[in-house]
Amino acid sequence: MARSWRNFFRRDTDEERERSQTVATEVLPESTDETSDVPTAEEVQAAREEPVEVEEIEEAAPGEVEEALPEPSEIEDAPDAETLVEEQESAGWFGRLRQGLTRSRESFVGQLNAAVAEFRDVEDEEFWEKVEEILISSDVGVPTTAKLVTELEQEALERNITSGEELRELMISHATRMLEGPVELDVSHQPTVILMVGVNGTGKTTTIGKLSRFLPGTTMFAAGDTFRAAAIEQLQQWGERTGTPVVARERGADAAAVAHDAIQAARREGTDVLLIDTAGRLHTKVNLMAELDKVQRVIQRQLPGAPHEVLMTVDATTGQNGLRQAKMFKEVAGLTGIILTKLDGTAKGGIALAIANEVGVPIKLISVGEKVEDLHPFDARQFAEALFGDL
């Protein structure tokens, strides 16, 4: 059965919810000065025994980092999540996914098509070298390509595969195995805190707005990206569009203080899910990574066990650079899931394989466009079939 929103969220039992609510009511008293005894970003970094080695990552040009708000569409005005899900499913998500991966299929899958059409002998080393070259050029990456081709060649030899159709199915099967992982989103806490991280320009704030349309129960936003121009306003616009309250301070405010205020407000209002936005510009700089560390410390002190999900948006069009970003954020933020965005804008959809294999964090959601209905839970088999479906 293909992954859908209905089986994407992991919720608790009544007993677990009661226990969670008990914990939530026993946390620190409401005081906006609670962050005062939490180390600053600079203090956190200075206290580290060894300096953090951060690999330099290309950043978007100044004019490219602003995340444009998509124009409101008819489906964005759907009255509730159930209606939106029905609209999405009736339109056929698999067809939308295939359409979103068109550039990838026309690019490297077209090359694979030509190679597979000439496939006759599983022991033809020249054929496998050509497959490796095509996959590497599609941003699958050297380590992932080596692993995938080795497994394909070994099983094709064991099964004595001689036809292109059999090889195609084998590719889909191995890609699925590589992409599979625990993709449920944990919303079993009261409130559930989801921390959104990622470099600016990857669609992070936009994804928050989209995701809120599908989440069960009530939601709240925290404008923790106090660094980027118009980031607060952008999240507030999503709040107006989705009917979601937004906790915010002035630009340049302490992001940890915003997180503190938001958790207090979520507890007070009985909110089910709190989504916290974070700064993304200059995350190659150690002090802002330390700031993210401080935000997490404040969240944990306010609500033990939180954040319950740490989701990173990765722009598929950035290829291997996005892979390096994911590795870096995993070390700093303890990611629980990846959201792969802008798949419709790249010819290198193979980056999903590299992320799944090399980062060790499951891809939980993918986006193939700007509309709300273009966001969907990740399904490994479905993705592999949409990617390699023309072979």
LUMTIGU-784942 format. One line per field, with one value per residue (C-alpha): residue in three letters; x, y, z; residue number from 1. Coordinates in nm, 3 decimals, m for minus. Example, Ala and Ser with C-alpha at 12.3 -4.5 7.8 and 13.67 -1.06 7.14 Angstrom:
<pts>
res: (ALA,SER)
px: (1.230,1.367)
py: (m0.450,m0.106)
pz: (0.780,0.714)
n: (1,2)
</pts>
This chain:
<pts>
res: (MET,ALA,ARG,SER,TRP,ARG,ASN,PHE,PHE,ARG,ARG,ASP,THR,ASP,GLU,GLU,ARG,GLU,ARG,SER,GLN,THR,VAL,ALA,THR,GLU,VAL,LEU,PRO,GLU,SER,THR,ASP,GLU,THR,SER,ASP,VAL,PRO,THR,ALA,GLU,GLU,VAL,GLN,ALA,ALA,ARG,GLU,GLU,PRO,VAL,GLU,VAL,GLU,GLU,ILE,GLU,GLU,ALA,ALA,PRO,GLY,GLU,VAL,GLU,GLU,ALA,LEU,PRO,GLU,PRO,SER,GLU,ILE,GLU,ASP,ALA,PRO,ASP,ALA,GLU,THR,LEU,VAL,GLU,GLU,GLN,GLU,SER,ALA,GLY,TRP,PHE,GLY,ARG,LEU,ARG,GLN,GLY,LEU,THR,ARG,SER,ARG,GLU,SER,PHE,VAL,GLY,GLN,LEU,ASN,ALA,ALA,VAL,ALA,GLU,PHE,ARG,ASP,VAL,GLU,ASP,GLU,GLU,PHE,TRP,GLU,LYS,VAL,GLU,GLU,ILE,LEU,ILE,SER,SER,ASP,VAL,GLY,VAL,PRO,THR,THR,ALA,LYS,LEU,VAL,THR,GLU,LEU,GLU,GLN,GLU,ALA,LEU,GLU,ARG,ASN,ILE,THR,SER,GLY,GLU,GLU,LEU,ARG,GLU,LEU,MET,ILE,SER,HIS,ALA,THR,ARG,MET,LEU,GLU,GLY,PRO,VAL,GLU,LEU,ASP,VAL,SER,HIS,GLN,PRO,THR,VAL,ILE,LEU,MET,VAL,GLY,VAL,ASN,GLY,THR,GLY,LYS,THR,THR,THR,ILE,GLY,LYS,LEU,SER,ARG,PHE,LEU,PRO,GLY,THR,THR,MET,PHE,ALA,ALA,GLY,ASP,THR,PHE,ARG,ALA,ALA,ALA,ILE,GLU,GLN,LEU,GLN,GLN,TRP,GLY,GLU,ARG,THR,GLY,THR,PRO,VAL,VAL,ALA,ARG,GLU,ARG,GLY,ALA,ASP,ALA,ALA,ALA,VAL,ALA,HIS,ASP,ALA,ILE,GLN,ALA,ALA,ARG,ARG,GLU,GLY,THR,ASP,VAL,LEU,LEU,ILE,ASP,THR,ALA,GLY,ARG,LEU,HIS,THR,LYS,VAL,ASN,LEU,MET,ALA,GLU,LEU,ASP,LYS,VAL,GLN,ARG,VAL,ILE,GLN,ARG,GLN,LEU,PRO,GLY,ALA,PRO,HIS,GLU,VAL,LEU,MET,THR,VAL,ASP,ALA,THR,THR,GLY,GLN,ASN,GLY,LEU,ARG,GLN,ALA,LYS,MET,PHE,LYS,GLU,VAL,ALA,GLY,LEU,THR,GLY,ILE,ILE,LEU,THR,LYS,LEU,ASP,GLY,THR,ALA,LYS,GLY,GLY,ILE,ALA,LEU,ALA,ILE,ALA,ASN,GLU,VAL,GLY,VAL,PRO,ILE,LYS,LEU,ILE,SER,VAL,GLY,GLU,LYS,VAL,GLU,ASP,LEU,HIS,PRO,PHE,ASP,ALA,ARG,GLN,PHE,ALA,GLU,ALA,LEU,PHE,GLY,ASP,LEU)
px: (0.000,0.138,0.221,m0.055,m0.124,m0.367,m0.092,0.186,0.126,0.214,m0.025,m0.045,m0.298,m0.521,m0.294,0.020,m0.148,m0.250,0.107,0.243,0.006,0.118,0.481,0.390,0.221,0.516,0.778,0.936,0.717,0.618,0.886,1.028,1.363,1.413,1.667,1.893,2.075,2.110,2.454,2.472,2.580,2.928,2.951,2.838,3.109,3.377,3.290,3.349,3.663,3.749,3.653,3.382,3.513,3.253,3.294,3.249,2.924,2.820,2.554,2.285,2.342,2.181,1.896,1.823,1.771,1.428,1.161,0.876,0.526,0.330,0.012,m0.294,m0.465,m0.812,m0.690,m0.512,m0.852,m0.982,m1.180,m0.987,m0.708,m0.945,m1.078,m0.725,m0.613,m0.912,m0.838,m0.478,m0.557,m0.832,m0.591,m0.349,m0.031,0.170,0.095,0.199,0.520,0.602,0.541,0.765,1.046,1.014,1.345,1.528,1.374,1.447,1.806,1.984,1.701,1.705,2.074,2.007,1.733,1.984,2.233,1.978,1.845,2.188,2.214,2.275,2.542,2.558,2.935,2.984,3.204,3.181,2.802,2.832,3.096,2.858,2.579,2.815,2.906,2.541,2.443,2.736,2.649,2.295,2.425,2.372,2.734,3.037,2.986,2.614,2.668,2.942,2.717,2.413,2.595,2.784,2.457,2.286,2.568,2.591,2.218,2.192,2.472,2.311,1.976,2.132,1.935,1.957,1.669,1.641,1.296,1.427,1.717,1.478,1.273,1.594,1.701,1.366,1.387,1.740,1.665,1.356,1.560,1.812,1.543,1.330,1.327,1.097,0.901,0.619,0.595,0.570,0.281,0.213,0.303,0.105,0.224,0.439,0.733,0.874,1.196,1.252,1.612,1.795,1.980,1.775,1.636,1.550,1.179,1.186,0.930,0.705,0.715,0.605,0.297,0.222,0.275,0.041,m0.249,m0.211,m0.119,m0.386,m0.530,m0.438,m0.110,0.104,0.406,0.715,0.907,1.254,1.426,1.489,1.792,1.658,1.477,1.101,1.121,0.891,0.645,0.650,0.557,0.289,0.138,0.126,m0.036,m0.308,m0.360,m0.392,m0.557,m0.254,m0.139,0.222,0.453,0.709,0.940,1.114,1.378,1.716,1.563,1.706,1.576,1.586,1.358,1.109,1.114,1.061,0.761,0.612,0.626,0.465,0.190,0.139,0.100,m0.132,m0.355,m0.353,m0.196,m0.135,0.164,0.413,0.635,0.945,1.122,1.497,1.757,1.930,2.167,2.537,2.491,2.844,2.944,3.008,2.835,2.497,2.531,2.590,2.278,2.079,2.227,2.105,1.753,1.741,1.863,1.586,1.325,1.447,1.437,1.087,0.957,1.166,1.198,1.140,1.191,1.013,1.102,1.391,1.320,1.562,1.460,1.707,1.681,1.717,1.852,2.168,2.277,2.591,2.598,2.262,2.408,2.694,2.447,2.244,2.554,2.652,2.307,2.283,2.593,2.471,2.095,2.032,1.797,1.500,1.396,1.468,1.219,1.340,1.207,1.207,1.230,1.040,1.321,1.609,1.730,1.920,1.653,1.911,2.026,1.753,1.949,2.268,2.092,1.921,2.242,2.504,2.328,2.153,1.839,1.512,1.347,1.004,0.845,0.901,0.777,0.739,0.599,0.486,0.127,0.018,m0.086,0.267,0.390,0.348,0.482,0.775,0.715,1.033,0.878,0.660,0.955,1.176,0.903,0.843,1.216,1.303,0.957,1.054,1.340)
py: (0.000,0.341,0.581,0.835,1.107,0.877,0.637,0.895,1.033,0.833,0.922,0.810,0.617,0.793,0.671,0.804,1.137,1.176,1.102,1.353,1.624,1.561,1.616,1.931,2.088,2.021,2.212,2.541,2.837,3.085,3.348,3.521,3.539,3.163,3.189,3.412,3.120,2.930,2.978,3.214,3.087,3.223,3.063,2.729,2.740,2.857,2.570,2.304,2.101,2.090,2.337,2.221,2.154,2.282,2.208,2.513,2.497,2.712,2.963,3.105,3.447,3.732,3.764,3.394,3.325,3.474,3.206,3.334,3.275,3.079,3.239,3.115,2.840,2.697,2.391,2.607,2.737,2.386,2.395,2.118,1.863,1.579,1.769,1.857,1.493,1.379,1.643,1.531,1.160,1.205,1.400,1.106,1.164,0.912,1.104,1.429,1.264,1.131,1.474,1.630,1.390,1.450,1.634,1.354,1.086,1.282,1.327,1.033,0.782,0.849,0.761,0.449,0.357,0.357,0.153,m0.103,m0.143,m0.277,m0.502,m0.864,m1.007,m0.960,m1.013,m0.719,m0.491,m0.211,m0.201,m0.171,0.101,0.295,0.257,0.386,0.688,0.775,0.744,0.953,1.225,1.233,1.320,0.973,1.016,0.787,0.590,0.530,0.445,0.195,0.024,0.017,m0.111,m0.375,m0.511,m0.497,m0.676,m0.946,m1.025,m1.005,m1.261,m1.490,m1.476,m1.491,m1.189,m1.129,m0.891,m0.517,m0.551,m0.781,m0.544,m0.249,m0.423,m0.513,m0.147,m0.040,m0.310,m0.214,0.159,0.097,m0.099,0.185,0.452,0.268,0.390,0.482,0.773,0.822,1.167,1.153,1.371,1.168,1.440,1.727,1.955,1.801,2.027,2.012,2.203,2.299,2.354,2.406,2.660,2.955,2.910,2.543,2.612,2.574,2.839,2.748,2.382,2.479,2.643,2.347,2.086,2.264,2.195,1.819,1.797,1.657,1.885,2.248,2.405,2.703,2.866,3.015,3.269,3.165,3.289,3.637,3.687,3.686,3.987,3.930,3.579,3.677,3.840,3.539,3.303,3.545,3.539,3.161,3.195,3.419,3.188,2.874,3.026,2.944,3.166,3.287,3.365,3.625,3.897,4.179,4.110,4.040,3.906,3.603,3.294,3.090,3.347,3.307,2.929,2.979,3.208,2.970,2.666,2.863,2.976,2.625,2.481,2.762,2.726,2.346,2.340,1.996,2.073,2.361,2.420,2.629,2.799,2.867,3.085,2.933,3.191,3.148,2.812,2.741,2.980,2.813,3.080,3.026,2.651,2.717,2.936,2.640,2.437,2.703,2.694,2.319,2.355,2.604,2.377,2.079,2.272,2.396,2.058,1.749,1.519,1.797,1.871,1.553,1.591,1.780,1.808,1.949,2.081,1.997,2.160,1.878,2.122,2.174,1.812,1.712,2.046,1.958,1.623,1.797,2.031,1.734,1.565,1.884,1.946,1.585,1.632,1.958,1.922,1.546,1.522,1.283,1.335,1.498,1.690,1.689,1.995,2.130,1.790,1.935,2.181,1.938,1.675,1.504,1.332,1.065,1.284,1.113,0.787,0.957,1.124,0.803,0.601,0.844,1.063,0.782,0.993,0.888,1.104,1.168,1.413,1.529,1.830,1.844,2.195,2.516,2.420,2.272,1.947,1.907,1.805,1.437,1.164,0.982,0.632,0.451,0.211,0.478,0.714,0.446,0.354,0.718,0.775,0.461,0.402,0.470,0.223)
pz: (0.000,m0.097,0.183,0.249,0.503,0.683,0.791,0.816,1.166,1.477,1.756,2.116,2.318,2.572,2.851,2.681,2.608,2.974,3.084,2.831,2.951,3.310,3.212,3.020,3.322,3.551,3.354,3.453,3.552,3.286,3.285,2.984,3.167,3.156,2.876,3.085,3.250,2.925,2.766,2.472,2.134,2.190,2.537,2.401,2.136,2.382,2.619,2.358,2.427,2.059,1.786,1.553,1.206,0.964,0.597,0.378,0.188,m0.099,m0.008,m0.227,m0.376,m0.178,m0.424,m0.418,m0.049,m0.010,m0.017,m0.230,m0.108,m0.368,m0.489,m0.298,m0.492,m0.470,m0.282,m0.022,0.076,0.154,0.481,0.655,0.623,0.534,0.234,0.125,0.148,m0.055,m0.319,m0.338,m0.361,m0.617,m0.836,m0.822,m0.626,m0.829,m1.149,m0.979,m0.859,m1.206,m1.350,m1.087,m1.175,m1.549,m1.577,m1.398,m1.619,m1.935,m1.824,m1.661,m1.697,m2.069,m2.071,m1.865,m2.112,m2.394,m2.193,m2.076,m2.431,m2.524,m2.217,m2.306,m2.079,m1.703,m1.717,m1.951,m1.738,m1.992,m1.940,m1.562,m1.594,m1.815,m1.558,m1.288,m1.498,m1.562,m1.194,m1.073,m1.324,m1.184,m0.834,m0.691,m0.582,m0.590,m0.263,m0.326,m0.692,m0.604,m0.351,m0.579,m0.888,m0.691,m0.548,m0.888,m1.065,m0.799,m0.798,m1.177,m1.198,m0.939,m1.119,m1.465,m1.582,m1.956,m2.037,m1.991,m1.834,m1.561,m1.498,m1.473,m1.205,m1.022,m1.023,m0.880,m0.612,m0.500,m0.510,m0.297,m0.044,m0.023,0.020,0.277,0.635,0.926,0.784,1.034,1.186,1.566,1.682,1.996,2.247,2.396,2.259,1.987,1.901,1.547,1.488,1.125,1.014,0.687,0.476,0.350,0.003,0.051,0.106,0.484,0.579,0.288,0.392,0.743,0.595,0.370,0.641,0.881,0.644,0.696,1.065,1.298,1.565,1.625,1.519,1.610,1.440,1.606,1.396,1.510,1.196,1.331,1.107,0.750,0.611,0.584,0.734,1.021,0.784,0.555,0.838,0.954,0.605,0.620,0.961,0.818,0.523,0.734,1.040,1.254,1.544,1.513,1.806,1.703,1.827,1.643,1.382,1.540,1.862,2.042,1.860,2.182,2.349,2.064,2.113,2.486,2.431,2.176,2.402,2.685,2.446,2.307,2.656,2.759,2.451,2.449,2.101,1.950,1.726,1.746,1.441,1.508,1.220,1.251,1.081,0.784,0.643,0.718,0.887,0.777,1.053,1.386,1.597,1.428,1.464,1.832,1.832,1.704,1.987,2.231,2.084,2.140,2.498,2.576,2.417,2.619,2.945,2.874,2.761,2.846,2.547,2.294,2.013,1.914,1.546,1.389,1.017,0.763,0.423,0.147,m0.196,m0.451,m0.710,m0.502,m0.549,m0.362,m0.182,m0.027,0.077,0.259,0.429,0.555,0.698,0.880,1.027,1.139,1.353,1.505,1.529,1.557,1.260,1.269,0.908,0.573,0.360,m0.001,m0.186,m0.543,m0.708,m1.002,m1.067,m1.106,m1.352,m1.071,m0.863,m0.786,m0.496,m0.291,m0.311,m0.193,0.100,0.211,0.187,0.316,0.574,0.759,0.821,0.656,0.391,0.542,0.299,m0.058,m0.251,m0.629,m0.666,m0.500,m0.419,m0.088,m0.256,m0.395,m0.049,0.037,0.267,0.109,m0.024,m0.130,m0.380,m0.534,m0.572,m0.730,m0.977,m1.069,m1.113,m1.311,m1.454,m1.815,m1.824)
n: (1,2,3,4,5,6,7,8,9,10,11,12,13,14,15,16,17,18,19,20,21,22,23,24,25,26,27,28,29,30,31,32,33,34,35,36,37,38,39,40,41,42,43,44,45,46,47,48,49,50,51,52,53,54,55,56,57,58,59,60,61,62,63,64,65,66,67,68,69,70,71,72,73,74,75,76,77,78,79,80,81,82,83,84,85,86,87,88,89,90,91,92,93,94,95,96,97,98,99,100,101,102,103,104,105,106,107,108,109,110,111,112,113,114,115,116,117,118,119,120,121,122,123,124,125,126,127,128,129,130,131,132,133,134,135,136,137,138,139,140,141,142,143,144,145,146,147,148,149,150,151,152,153,154,155,156,157,158,159,160,161,162,163,164,165,166,167,168,169,170,171,172,173,174,175,176,177,178,179,180,181,182,183,184,185,186,187,188,189,190,191,192,193,194,195,196,197,198,199,200,201,202,203,204,205,206,207,208,209,210,211,212,213,214,215,216,217,218,219,220,221,222,223,224,225,226,227,228,229,230,231,232,233,234,235,236,237,238,239,240,241,242,243,244,245,246,247,248,249,250,251,252,253,254,255,256,257,258,259,260,261,262,263,264,265,266,267,268,269,270,271,272,273,274,275,276,277,278,279,280,281,282,283,284,285,286,287,288,289,290,291,292,293,294,295,296,297,298,299,300,301,302,303,304,305,306,307,308,309,310,311,312,313,314,315,316,317,318,319,320,321,322,323,324,325,326,327,328,329,330,331,332,333,334,335,336,337,338,339,340,341,342,343,344,345,346,347,348,349,350,351,352,353,354,355,356,357,358,359,360,361,362,363,364,365,366,367,368,369,370,371,372,373,374,375,376,377,378,379,380,381,382,383,384,385,386,387,388,389,390,391)
</pts>
